Amino acid sequence: MNLSTESFQSLCVSIFHEASVAFLLLSVDENRQFRIVSANKKFLDLTHFDIQSLVDQTITILVPEKYNRRHRLLDSHILEHEGMFEDVACRTQNDTAIVLDSNVRRFVFQDRQFALVVFHDTSEKKKLEEELLHKHFDLRKAYEELETTYKELHAAQENLRSTQTQLVQVEKMASIGLLA
């Protein structure tokens, strides 16, 4: 199947906007600031921004004021380098921070520098990891309680054996006393 240039461009735009991962397209302006060119539906859904409020804004619009200090910020430091970055804090429209994994790819098109950032929402994964950690803690605690109970039962069993042995000895002595 041969696509015309126009059809191919239209297909690329559709793929960009309909992708199941979040995309953010940035350009580098004359002051070396990263400016938002476009974002796809998934990114807009994650951040609750509308496209009009993002386009031509610098990346600082996506830097949250409050965030966990162990997370990286979605800022020019990350965008200067290509690669994968885990736990990147990104601001949403309602001023909360969401944590995403990101992959940055820099490129030049028509003598302009761009960065394409692909985001993966890891909130469900993080939630599952936290639940797993809690279950592991609960399981560890139950194991320790079971181990303590086992030791107590084992000690009680040894005590019963000792008492039983003593009782048998007393009965033997009583039997010998009766025979004499």
C-alpha positions in Angstrom: 0.0 0.0 0.0 1.4 3.3 -1.0 0.4 6.4 0.9 0.7 9.9 -0.4 2.8 12.3 1.7 -0.3 14.0 2.9 -1.9 10.6 3.9 1.2 9.5 5.7 1.4 12.8 7.6 -2.2 12.4 8.6 -1.5 8.8 9.7 1.5 9.9 11.8 -0.7 12.6 13.5 -3.4 10.0 14.3 -0.9 7.6 15.7 0.6 10.4 17.9 -2.8 11.5 19.3 -4.3 8.0 19.7 -1.3 6.2 21.2 -1.8 4.3 24.5 1.2 6.0 26.0 1.6 9.7 26.7 3.6 11.9 24.3 4.9 15.4 24.8 6.6 17.2 21.9 8.9 20.1 22.8 11.0 22.5 20.8 14.1 24.3 22.0 13.7 28.1 21.5 16.5 30.7 21.0 17.0 31.0 24.7 17.5 27.2 25.0 14.1 26.9 26.8 12.0 23.9 26.1 8.6 24.9 24.8 5.6 22.7 24.4 4.6 22.1 20.8 2.0 19.4 21.3 0.8 16.7 23.6 -1.4 13.7 22.8 -4.7 12.6 24.4 -3.1 10.3 26.9 -0.8 13.0 28.2 -3.8 15.4 28.5 -5.8 12.7 30.3 -3.0 12.1 32.8 -2.4 15.7 33.6 -5.9 17.1 33.1 -4.6 20.0 31.0 -6.2 21.1 27.8 -3.9 21.5 24.8 -4.5 25.3 24.5 -3.1 25.9 28.0 0.1 24.0 27.2 1.1 25.0 23.7 4.0 27.5 23.6 4.4 27.3 27.4 7.9 26.5 28.7 8.3 23.1 30.4 8.2 24.9 33.8 4.4 24.8 33.6 4.8 21.0 34.3 7.1 21.4 37.3 5.1 20.7 40.5 5.5 23.0 43.5 5.1 20.2 45.9 6.6 16.8 45.2 8.4 13.9 46.9 12.1 14.9 46.9 13.1 11.4 45.9 11.5 11.9 42.5 13.1 13.7 39.6 11.5 16.8 38.2 10.3 17.1 34.6 12.6 20.0 33.8 15.4 21.0 31.4 17.9 18.9 33.3 16.2 15.7 32.2 15.4 17.0 28.7 19.1 17.9 28.0 19.9 14.1 28.0 18.4 11.3 26.0 17.4 8.2 27.9 15.0 6.6 30.3 14.2 8.3 33.6 12.1 6.6 36.3 9.9 8.4 38.9 9.6 11.7 37.2 7.3 14.2 39.0 5.0 16.0 36.6 2.4 18.7 37.6 -1.2 18.3 36.8 -3.8 21.0 36.1 -5.0 20.8 39.7 -1.5 21.4 41.1 -0.9 17.8 42.2 2.2 15.8 41.2 1.9 12.5 39.3 4.9 10.2 39.0 5.7 8.8 35.6 8.5 7.0 33.9 9.8 8.9 30.8 11.9 8.3 27.8 13.5 11.3 26.2 14.6 11.4 22.5 16.2 14.5 21.0 16.2 15.3 17.3 16.6 18.0 14.7 13.9 18.8 12.2 14.2 21.6 9.6 17.1 23.1 11.6 15.2 23.2 14.8 15.9 21.1 17.9 13.1 19.0 19.4 12.6 16.6 22.2 9.9 13.9 22.2 9.1 12.6 25.7 7.2 9.3 26.0 5.6 8.8 29.4 4.4 5.6 31.1 1.9 5.9 33.9 3.4 3.8 36.7 0.9 4.7 39.4 -0.9 1.3 39.1 2.5 -0.4 39.2 3.6 1.6 42.3 0.3 0.9 44.0 0.7 -2.8 43.4 4.3 -2.7 44.6 3.2 -0.9 47.8 0.4 -3.5 48.3 2.9 -6.3 47.8 5.3 -4.7 50.3 2.5 -4.5 52.9 1.5 -8.1 52.2 5.1 -9.1 52.6 5.3 -7.3 55.9 2.0 -8.9 57.1 3.3 -12.3 55.9 6.6 -11.8 57.7 4.7 -10.8 60.9 2.4 -13.9 60.7 5.5 -16.1 60.1 7.2 -14.7 63.2 4.0 -15.2 65.3 3.7 -18.8 63.9 7.4 -19.4 64.8 6.8 -18.1 68.3 3.7 -20.3 68.7 5.7 -23.3 67.4 8.4 -22.7 70.0 5.9 -22.4 72.8 4.1 -25.6 71.7 7.5 -27.4 71.4 8.4 -26.2 74.9 5.0 -27.4 76.2 5.4 -30.7 74.5 8.8 -31.2 76.1 7.3 -30.2 79.5 4.6 -32.8 79.0 7.2 -35.5 78.1 9.2 -34.6 81.2 6.1 -34.7 83.3 5.0 -38.0 81.8 8.5 -39.5 82.4 8.3 -38.3 86.0 4.8 -39.8 86.4 6.0 -43.1 85.0 8.9 -43.1 87.5 6.6 -42.3 90.4 4.2 -45.1 89.4 7.2 -47.5 89.1 8.4 -46.5 92.6 4.9 -46.9 93.9 4.6 -50.4 92.3 8.0 -51.4 93.8 6.8 -50.1 97.2 3.7 -52.2 97.0 5.6 -55.3 96.1 8.0 -55.0 99.0 
